[in-house]
């Protein structure tokens, strides 16, 4: 399901991207954006799993989103400007979602290997 979402998002961005965007100075790198965005997606999923009312979920999400900015030492306005820039650069956006997909895949393999350790038969 995650792969389908990523493919659809990348495809959508491909058709909507602007060509020739200039990279303003002071933006975060695509790697920084990818790591933060992965954690943001994970936070969003955890909050959804709480099954709270929408307003309560928003309060909790906003609180922990600020904690993520602090954890990653990012400024929210610079992050948003960086994300908008990368939305216009399909190659960089593909790199970001590639990093996210690889990271989630690795985490899933590590989790699965801990849950079902290899046994000698």
C-alpha positions, -999 to 999 in steps of 0.1 A, spaced: 0 0 0 28 24 9 45 17 -25 13 24 -44 9 57 -25 45 67 -33 42 58 -70 9 78 -73 24 108 -55 55 108 -77 34 104 -108 12 133 -98 42 155 -91 58 145 -124 28 160 -143 25 190 -121 61 200 -117 75 233 -129 106 232 -150 137 253 -144 131 262 -107 160 280 -91 174 266 -58 172 294 -33 200 294 -7 192 284 28 170 255 21 174 221 37 189 193 17 168 166 1 182 141 26 171 163 56 137 167 41 134 130 35 143 120 70 119 145 85 91 136 61 94 99 69 92 107 106 62 130 99 44 102 80 51 78 109 37 104 134 6 108 113 0 71 113 5 67 150 -19 96 157 -45 79 134 -42 47 153 -53 65 185 -88 67 170 -95 101 186 -118 128 174 -104 150 147 -99 180 169 -80 160 195 -59 143 169 -49 176 155 -38 190 189 -17 158 195 -3 159 160 6 196 162 24 190 195 45 161 183 51 178 150 69 206 169 88 180 188 100 165 155 112 199 143 132 202 175 145 166 172 158 172 137 169 208 144 147 222 117 129 255 114 93 249 102 91 278 78 124 268 61 113 232 60 80 242 43 99 264 18 123 235 11 94 211 6 77 235 -18 110 238 -37 114 200 -40 78 196 -51 89 216 -82 120 195 -88 109 160 -98 144 145 -97 149 157 -61 114 147 -51 120 112 -65 152 111 -45 133 121 -14 107 94 -18 133 69 -27 151 76 6 118 73 24 109 40 7 143 25 13 142 36 50 108 22 56 117 -11 38 148 -14 60 128 -7 92 103 -33 82 129 -59 75 146 -52 108 113 -53 127 104 -86 110 137 -102 117 134 -93 154 98 -106 155 107 -139 137 143 -147 145 160 -172 123 157 -207 137 179 -237 130 159 -265 115 
